[in-house]
């Protein structure tokens, strides 16, 4: 396990220490629990969500036709950004 040093406001330190004493666990354990409970981070790559959407498109043939997907990719990208109401 790696070590991370952070600076916290006094209010948070007091709350963390109080919970640590009450639950009889280390402060590090409490911080690890809280960080693990956060929702997963989305990939940073701008096309990652579009590629996920492309993979969700049902395959009608026995196997996916790469040339057809390449032709449809611009339409899929436009539809995705229109649905997400992203403005670039």
C-alpha positions in Angstrom: 0.0 0.0 0.0 1.3 3.5 -0.8 1.3 6.5 1.5 -0.4 9.8 0.7 -0.1 12.9 2.8 -2.9 15.4 2.7 -3.8 18.7 4.5 -7.3 19.0 6.0 -9.1 21.8 7.7 -9.2 21.5 11.5 -13.0 20.8 11.4 -12.5 17.7 9.2 -9.6 16.5 11.3 -11.7 16.7 14.5 -14.6 14.9 12.8 -12.2 12.2 11.5 -10.5 11.8 14.9 -13.9 11.6 16.7 -15.2 8.9 14.3 -12.0 7.0 14.6 -12.3 6.9 18.4 -16.0 6.0 18.3 -15.6 3.2 15.8 -12.1 2.1 17.0 -10.6 2.1 13.6 -7.7 4.1 12.2 -8.3 7.4 10.4 -6.7 5.9 7.3 -9.3 3.2 7.3 -12.1 5.7 7.4 -10.6 7.7 4.6 -10.1 4.5 2.5 -13.8 3.6 3.1 -15.0 7.0 2.0 -12.9 7.1 -1.1 -14.0 3.5 -2.1 -17.6 4.6 -1.7 -17.3 7.3 -4.3 -18.8 6.6 -7.8 -16.3 5.4 -10.4 -14.5 8.0 -12.4 -15.4 8.1 -16.1 -12.6 7.6 -18.6 -10.9 10.9 -19.6 -10.7 10.0 -23.2 -13.4 12.1 -25.1 -14.4 9.2 -27.3 -14.6 6.6 -24.6 -18.3 7.1 -24.0 -19.0 7.0 -27.7 -17.1 3.8 -28.2 -19.1 2.3 -25.3 -22.3 3.3 -27.0 -21.0 1.8 -30.3 -20.4 -1.5 -28.5 -24.0 -1.4 -27.2 -25.4 -1.3 -30.7 -26.9 -4.7 -31.4 -25.1 -6.8 -33.9 -27.6 -8.1 -36.5 -25.2 -10.1 -38.6 -23.1 -13.1 -37.3 -20.3 -10.7 -36.7 -19.9 -6.9 -36.8 -19.1 -5.4 -40.2 -16.2 -3.0 -39.6 -16.7 -1.0 -42.8 -20.4 -0.4 -42.0 -19.5 0.7 -38.5 -16.9 3.2 -39.9 -19.6 4.7 -42.2 -22.0 5.0 -39.3 -19.5 6.4 -36.7 -20.0 10.1 -37.6 -23.8 9.7 -37.2 -23.4 7.9 -33.9 -21.1 10.6 -32.7 -23.5 13.4 -33.7 -26.4 11.6 -32.1 -24.5 11.0 -28.9 -23.5 14.6 -28.5 -26.9 15.8 -29.4 -28.4 13.5 -26.7 -25.9 14.6 -24.1 -26.4 18.3 -25.1 -22.7 18.9 -25.2 -21.5 22.0 -26.9 -18.0 22.1 -28.1 
